[in-house]
Amino acid sequence: MFESIALIIALAAGFSFVNHKILKLPTTIGLMIMAFLMSLMVISTRSILPGVYSFFCQVILDLNFSSLLLDVMLSFLLFAGAMHVNIHALEKEKLPVFLFATLGVLISTIIIGALLYFFCSLIGSPLRFLECLLFGALISPTDPIAVLSILQQSKISESLELKIEGESLFNDGVGVVVFTSILAIIHSGGGNINASEISELFLIEAVGGIVYGLALGAFGNFFLNAVDDDPKTCILITLATAMGGYALSTLIHVSGPLAMVVAGLFIGNRISKPQFDHDSKKMINLFWEMLDDILNAVLFVLIGLVAHGLNGESNFIVIGFVTILIVLVARFISVGLPFSMLKHPDGKPLKTMAILTWGGLRGGISVALALSLDESVAKDFIVFITYVVVVFSIIIQGLSIGKLVKKLGLGKE
């Protein structure tokens, strides 16, 4: 495990150096592209240098990408991302954020599931409808890690940035609950779980996660206020809140991702107040920014390296590219329907919808959920098309979102 982590850190450092000096791309995109190309090189030498191929396979197996992200890194990344969001500014966008993160995820899951099922049936690659819905659930949430890191460089208007950031922070928790519910139905044979049980699971996981996050944030703030003149202790308290809080969420069966977002918002906005000790505030923000940057670098290197372990048939590639269009269509409809319920003071609803659609990036969470599946649910197929969508989303959408914002005139004043 230590050797695998050391190798990933070394690759992240090396790729970051090359990107900073030569490529000059957004860090997350540059790192993922280089790791992806490295994976292709490893695959191409499989027959010539089988030992090298086996070594890289073992590295990914030792790290267990799905478990590493969902059980360890996600708590830090969500907590750090939420800490730097202004809760008062976010409150102005609470209705669109709520609609996008709940209704939008459900609409997208259904549309993607239905269109994918129809297309697979059309080309003679039958897939169970529930498996298509499962893919819809894991790919519908926008990834907060990818969104936050890339939007910072897009110079998007504050209102639109808050909509996308707020949605991405909350909808992954909702998406995980929907994913878990559909997976439970599949494993039960499709007939042993009713709507009331799914509703109960959603309430306990989602609402419970939010309530637990509020309690966790209040608990952390109590101790921060007592020692705000001691920066080192303050940092330890925030670490304990993120790590201990996330670990406890799994024991009490509430949504850890939602809890981390709420707790991070709560604590981040508390330490930003003028009365909080300046030195402690500076140290806490610096620590979490550095940790966030390091984990982001590791995450996107891992996303790129996962490519060498993909298993697929020739028709998976065709289905993968069609799935990109399906996901974009579903995204447009799933944000368009809730968006039509809102007022549009800027007078640019179609342009805003275009940015919301193109800026809905997918990332590591989708890949991790796909990798967490077992072979009873067409795992190879779902992992393959998930990876195709994620790579397109991060590289193509991530690199072009800034230009689209500028072209549509929705940048910062």
Protein Blocks (a to p, Z undefined) as FASTA:
>chain_A
ZZmmmmmmmmmmmmmmmmmmmnopafklmmmmmmmmmmmmmmmmmmmmmmlmmmmmmmmm
mnommlmmmmmmmmmmmmmmmmmpcfklmmmmmmmmmmmmmmmmmmmmmmmmmmmmmmmm
mnopacdfklmmmmmmmmmpccfklmmmmmmmnopafklmmmmmmmmmmmmmmmmmmmmm
mmmmmmnoopaccfklmmmmmmmmmmmmmmmmmmmmmmmmmmmmmmmmbmklmmmmmmmm
mmmmmmmmmmnopafklmmmmmmmmmmmmmmpmklcfklmmmmmmmmmmmmmmmmmmmmm
mmmmmmmmpccdfklmmmmmmmmmmmmmmmmmmmmmmmmmpccfkopmmlmmmmmmmmmc
cdfklmmmmmmpcfklomlmmmmmmmmmmmmmmmmmmmmmmmmmmmnopacZZ
